[in-house]
């Protein structure tokens, strides 16, 4: 059995690009979630002081 090394390296490159894309999306999702939680808590604390009647 002969290995076509050009096809093999192309497949490895595609797999690495795919993994890099998946981890990039996961990191972006984490950052956006943290930012949304930060702003949600910041605005919620500002509104809770005015409703203490």
C-alpha positions in Angstrom: 0.0 0.0 0.0 1.4 3.3 -1.1 0.5 6.5 0.8 -0.2 9.6 -1.2 1.6 12.1 1.1 0.2 15.2 -0.7 -3.3 14.1 0.0 -2.4 13.1 3.5 -0.9 16.5 4.4 -3.8 18.3 2.7 -6.2 16.3 4.9 -4.2 17.1 8.1 -4.2 20.8 7.1 -8.0 20.7 6.7 -8.5 18.9 10.0 -6.3 21.5 11.8 -8.1 24.4 10.2 -11.4 22.8 11.3 -10.3 22.3 14.9 -8.9 25.9 15.0 -12.3 27.1 13.8 -14.2 25.1 16.4 -12.0 26.4 19.2 -12.2 30.0 17.9 -16.0 29.8 18.0 -16.0 28.3 21.5 -13.7 31.1 22.8 -15.8 33.8 21.2 -19.0 32.3 22.7 -17.3 32.3 26.1 -16.2 35.9 25.8 -19.6 37.1 24.6 -21.3 35.2 27.4 -19.0 36.8 30.0 -19.6 40.2 28.6 -23.4 39.8 28.6 -23.3 38.6 32.2 -21.2 41.5 33.2 -23.5 44.1 31.6 -26.6 42.3 32.8 -25.3 42.5 36.4 -24.2 46.1 36.0 -27.5 47.3 34.7 -29.5 45.2 37.2 -27.7 46.6 40.2 -28.3 50.2 38.9 -32.1 49.6 38.6 -32.6 47.7 41.9 -31.7 50.8 44.0 -34.6 52.9 42.5 -37.3 50.3 43.1 -36.9 50.1 47.0 -40.1 52.0 47.8 
